[in-house]
């Protein structure tokens, strides 16, 4: 990639060619042609990949490393049905999704990420390409979403019909009660967070033998329903997890099972926050957006020599693979809030 500097058309000062706006005066910078060419090459390589192929360990590590870095997300906004054919081809040209996958994204009819880059300039080039085909899109940096930190977790919620309907919440781990008007709620996002853990033990077959076999393997999947409740301010926005939640705030509406109580809570929230948007589509969206916002994965390994008696010449290693979609849900939830709250 070229490292030449770009002159600002307004103040004439030099800028790094990876910037989309002048660092000094904020003016839009002209697109660097070398950078545009590099982006086209990257997109072509992405399109050549087999979408069904499993990533090798090094590629997986690279993907996870890039996800941990601050990035710039290209967000597609809802598109009218008569413009979806051209839109699907434009999305496919970026390389993150096939045209078929792009059509599925368009059918969701909601804001979703269609590309993610490490530099603002790359993201802006992609945005311009999409806009040239009449596809509404925008660039949002990770910093604006603040997805690394979840909403404050609450352990209890109650509705108080005082002077106007008041929502009362108790933060998890604190006795303090927070009250606010129900009409301040602008968005409720429901989703499922999945935690997957796989463990396996590998042993060689004896002295001088390189072949290894799996002797023990276990898998565990834990799925939790979560609900993010947003006001305009993130400081007064909350998350509840249905697991271990105190439903006594429902009062006489409280049922016998957690599932029934959650369904009552859903109904109560929708009733007291009539003007709020209730988004329960994350489960459908989650699989489709993995190309841009993948699950977080981590692998650990350690020897077991000191943990159990092995036959002579055998060496055992324990591997643990962890995967979850909590960061993905955070990003999706915060994206919805960012666009609805108007806080840019």
C-alpha positions, 0 to 999 in steps of 0.5 A: 500500500502506498504511504504517500501523503495527500494534500487537503484541498481546503487547507493544503496541509499534508495528511496520511493517505489512510485518512478520509478527512483532513486531521487539521480542518476536517475537509474530505480528502480526495481518494487515493488511487493506489488505496482504491486499487488495493481495496479492489484486489482485497475484494477480489481475493475475498470473493474467491474464498470458499464460503463453506470452507473452515478457516485454518488456525492461522487465518482464524487467529488473524481474523480474531486479531483484526476484530480486536483492533479498532475498525470502521464498519460499513452499514447498509440501511434499509433498501426499497424492494425495487432496488435490491437486485442492484444492491445485492450485486454492489454488496457482493462486489465488496467481497464480504458476502456472496450475492446470494447472502447479500439478498438474504441481508436485504430481505431483513430490511434493517441496518446491518454491517456489510463490510469492516475495515481497519482504516477510515479511508478504505471504509469511505471508498466502499461507502462511495462505491455503494452510494454510486449504485444508489445503495444507502450506506454509512460508515460508523467507527467502533468507538461510536458503538462502544460495544466492548462494554455491555449495558449495566446489568439489572437483577430486577425490574418493576413498573410503578403507576405513579405520576405517569408510569415509572420504571424501577430497576435494581442494578446487579450487585447493588442495592440502589434503585434507579427510577425513570419515566417509561416514556424515555425508553426508545428501543428494546433489543432482544437476543440470545447469547450463545456460549460454546465450549469444547474440550478434548484430550489428545495422546500419542500412541507410545514411544516414538510414535507421532500419531495422536488420538483423541481419548476424551472429548466433551462439548457444552452449549449454553444459551441465554436470552438477554434484553437491552433496554435503551433510553437516549443516554447509554448511561441510563440504558440497561441489560437483563439476562433471563437466567437468575433474574428476579421476576418479583417486580411483576407483582400479581402478574408473576407466574410459576416458570421463568419462561412464563415470567419472561413472556409476561415481562415482554408484554409489560415492557411493550405495553408501558413503552408503546412508542419504543421500537422492539427488535427481536430479530437478532437470532435471525440476523446473527448467522448472516452477519458473521462474515463481518462481525464473527463470533469471538473465539479462543483456544487454550491448551496445556499438558496433563502429565501432572494431572493423571497417570499416563502409560509409559511413553504417552504424552497427553494434551488438553485443548479447550475451544471457547466461542461466544457471540456476546460481542456480536450482539453488543455491536448489533444492539448498539448499532440500533441504538446509535441510529435511533438515538441520534447521538452521533 
